[in-house]
Amino acid sequence: MKTSTVFLIPMFLMGGISCGPTTDTIVEPFELTSDFTSSTSPGDNALTGPAKARQRLERFVVYAYDSVSNDIAKGNGEYLTSLAVLAGIPTASQSAFRAEMQSRHAAIYDPVLSRKEARALVVNYAWSAGYGRTEEGHNEASGSW
C-alpha cells in the first residue's frame, strides 16, 4: 500500500503540471469573452472598452484566419458571424456586413499581400463597420461604410 502511494502522488503532481498549460492554450481562443488572459498576460490589464474589444477581434482573426477567409468567400458561415459579433456589428446590419465582406474578398486576399496584411484588412474592415463606426460618430442606421 505504501509503495503504490509513493508512485501515485508524483503521477498526480506531474499530471497537473503538464495539463495546465495545454488546457490554457486550448481554452483561450474559445473564451474570447473571459478575462482569463488579463490575469495571466502582463499589459492586458490596462486594456478596457474599445481597445480590449479590438484586441479580441484581432486575436480571433489570427486564430481563425483560414476559416474566416473561407466564410468571407462564401458570404456566410459561423466564423463570419463571429467576426461580425466581435466587431460590434448590430444583428440587423450583419446581413449587409456579410455581403460587403464577400464583395471585398478579392482585395483582402490579393496574392500580393502577406498573410499579416490580409489579416489587418479583415480586422480594419470589420472594425470600421462595427465599434469603429460608433467611435467615429457615424450613424449605425445609415448602412454605409
N, C-alpha and C positions, 0 to 999 in steps of 0.2 A: 504493500500500500504506500509506503513511504517513497519507494523508488518511482512509482507512477506519478506521484505528486511533483517530484523533483523534475520530471520531464514535461509535465503538463504546464506548469507555471511559466517556464521560458517560452513555450509554444504560444501561450495566450498573449504574453507580452510582445513577442515578435509579430504575431498576427495583427495586433492592434497598431503597432508602429508602422508596419508595411502597408496596411489597408488605408490608413488615414489620408495620405497624400493622393492615393489613387481615387478614393471616394471624392475628395475635394475637387480633383481635376475633372472628374466625370460630371459631378453635380453642378459645378459653377455655371457652365453655359446655359443650363436649363433653368436655373434660378435667377433669371435676369432682373427680377423684381425684388430680390432679397438684398439685404445689406451685408451679406457674408463677406464679400470681398473688401468692404471698407474696414472690417475689423482685422483683416489679415494683410492688407497691402498698404504700405506707407504712402501717404499723399492722397489717398482716396477720401479721407475724412473731410477734406476741405471742399470736395465737390458736392454741390447741392443744386436743387432745381434744374434749370435747363442744362447746366454743364454735366450733371450726373445723367440726365436723360440722353444727352448726346453721346456720352461715353458708352452707355448701354447699347445704343444704336450702332455705334462703331464696332463694339465687341461682337455684337450679333452678326454684322456683315462679315467681319473677319472669320468668325467661327463657321458660318453657314454660307460662305461665298458661292460655292458651286450650286447649291440648292436655290439660293436667291436668284442666281443668274438663270437657272432653268425656269423658275416661276416667272421671271420678268419676260423671258422669251415667249412663254405660253400666255401671259397676261392674267394668270390666276394661280392659285396654289397657297398652301399653308405658310410657306416662307415669305411670300409676297404680302400676305395678310399680316403676318408677324412684323414685317418691315413697316407696314403702314401703322400698326398699333404702336410700335416703339417710337416711331417718328411723330406720333401725336396727331395723326390724321383722323378727323371725325368719321364715324361709321358711315354717315350719309355721303361723304366725299370719297370713300375708299374705292368705289367702282371707277370713278373718273381717274383716281390716282393709279390704279392698276393699268388702265388703258394708256395713260400718259407714260408710265414707266415702260410699257411694252413698245410704245412708239419711239422711245429713246434707246431701245436695246442696241441698235447698230452703233450709235455714238458711244454708248457706255462701254461696249465690248469691242471697240475698234482694236484690231490686232497690233496697231502701232503703240497702244497704251500698255503700260506694265500692269500687272495684277493689282499692285498697290494703287495706281492711278484710277483704275476701273472701280475699285472698292471706294475710293474717295468720291468719285462721281455718284455712285449709288447713294452713299450717305448724304452728300450735299443735295442731291435732287429730292430725296425723301425728307430730309430736314427742312428744306425750303417749302415743301408742301404741307408740313405739319407745324411743329413747335416753332421752327424758324420763321414761319409766316407770321405767327402771332407776336413773336419778338419784334419784328419789323413794323408791326402795327397794321398789317394787311387785314382786310376783311375776309374771314373764313368763308363767308357765304358767297363771295364773288365768283369762286370757281376758277379763277385764272391763276396761272403760275407766273 
